[in-house]
Amino acid sequence: MALVSAAVLVVTWYGWYYLSDIDDDITTTDVFQSSVAEQDEGKVRKPLDGAIDMLLVGVDSRTDAQGNPLSDEVLALLNGGVADGTLNTDTMILVHIPQDGTRAVAISFPRDAYVEIADGFGKHKLNSAMARQKNDTAQRLRNEGVTDEARVELESTLAGRRTLIKTIEQLTGGSVTVDQYAEVNLASFYEVTKAIGGVEVCLNEETRDRDSGADFRAGRQTIEGAQALSFVRQRGGLPGGDLDRIVRQQVFIGALARKVLSTGTLTDFGKLDQLLTAVKKSVVINAGWNLTEFAEQMQGLVSGNIQFRTIPVGDPTDTWSDGNVLPVEPAKVRQFIKNLATDGSSSSKSPTTTTPTGPPPSEITVHVYNSAGVARLAANVLDMLVQNGFVRGRAASGEYLETTSVRHSPDEASSAEKVISALGRNAEAIADDSVPRGQVQVHLGADYAVPDQSDPASVEGTGTVAPTTGSTPPITADGVVCVN
């Protein structure tokens, strides 16, 4: 929310009027333990290469940004349920914005990812990182004789945020250093979506869920406020459970970005005013984050240049202490982020690259060969590339290969780069005299991850179907995408 809300306000000259006092009024938290002097000098956690890695966190807190409890009426409206005293982080998205500020990649970390929690807490679900440190710190403070509960709440929550940040950084193998932090809760999500006037989403089928309050028809529809909160919180009744919920979150944030960056919002003074009021009232960011300066960096950002990905996870499995979890192999996460770095949309501090040039996808015929020995892999990947606008060639079997390669006519390297970009992962581009002009051959090796859905299809008249998270292509903010 902080990303799109701040970025849009400098696209036109009058945005400065609305942004001028936001840095004075927004709630902050000193998660990076910076000194007051450093904050005053604007030297807080600023990356050397000018790129930004920020962690967006959605918590299930039943308080507002200032720590005040939500009323029973508000909780009923939001279908917030009863607080159980545990502060879980149900949404964690790492957003990387290269130095030029013209694009962003948002990487989701599933709440049930089974990882090593920083600060010695052992292996547990990722969404418990903040809560474990918060509870531990609160108990320590009380044992030390602290009786001021406001102080206990403030200091323990701060410690929990720091542990979550360290856990994310640790999981990426040090390839990511979180530079900025933004946090929203049930109330703030409601406020921001109401202010923007709702966004358009699309569902493959009608769905209902009592726990989240979801009650949606199939097809395209505009949602806001309590409806929007139900849309991104639902996981009951979804075939992919929490992974489908992540897809919901990704398409919703993409739709929100598209709405905020649209001309209709930029020229509506009333909406801009409401949006800024909602952000100041309900979003928590790290101390020292100068949103005015950040907005300057974001002037070139457009919705089509925002991409959403999810770290690789294994099949759900049961554990004795944490129940059902999603296994995570840290080495695969690090390689995943490294691959993103290769195509210029990384979460690591790497030099930025430009979007591949060359002919449009509609002028490139793609043939896909299954050299990994995985059933229907070539057909599934070809379907995905066709959805991205490429011309359908043939899907066939090939000789086994360890690595994926993309072959092209010697003078058409740009066509291969476009296909590699659509694949969403690193692959070797090879010039081959036998490849006709206007065509590209994709040879899928054993290193190519299998898409989660075996046969994605279109939903007539509603938009493009989004596969379960983790598959290709990545979700973007450039159009309405239908989801489970």
Order of alpha helices (4+ residues) and beta strands (2+ residues): alpha-alpha-alpha-beta-alpha-beta-alpha-beta-beta-beta-beta-alpha-alpha-beta-alpha-beta-beta-beta-beta-alpha-alpha-alpha-alpha-beta-alpha-beta-beta-beta-alpha-beta-alpha-beta-beta-alpha-beta-beta-beta-beta-beta
